[in-house]
Amino acid sequence: MKSFINEQCKENCLEVCGWLGSLSIITAYICITSETGNPLFIDSMNLYGSFSVGYLCYLKKVWQGMLLEVVWFGISSYSFIDHMID
């Protein structure tokens, strides 16, 4: 029984991280579109979102989604470093 509860908790935590990642990406997109927000904040939101959604895609073996998130993470990393230098 304890093993079942632990497994359910782990699965639910991963789902919550995936949803939070999706909301993070959507929030960053809204900030970019409305031209509001600190660029480092937006980059951080994209980094977190792409990592969490990509990790969930990896665990569920959704390779197309994972590829998209790996590319998104790479672009976000480049943008984050570029904004840090400026």
Buried (B, 14 or more C-beta within 10 A) or exposed (E): EEEEEEEEEEEEEBEEBBEBBBEBBEBBBEBBEEEEBEBEBBBBBBBBBBBBBBBBBBEEEBEEBBEBBBEBBEBBBEBBEEBEEE
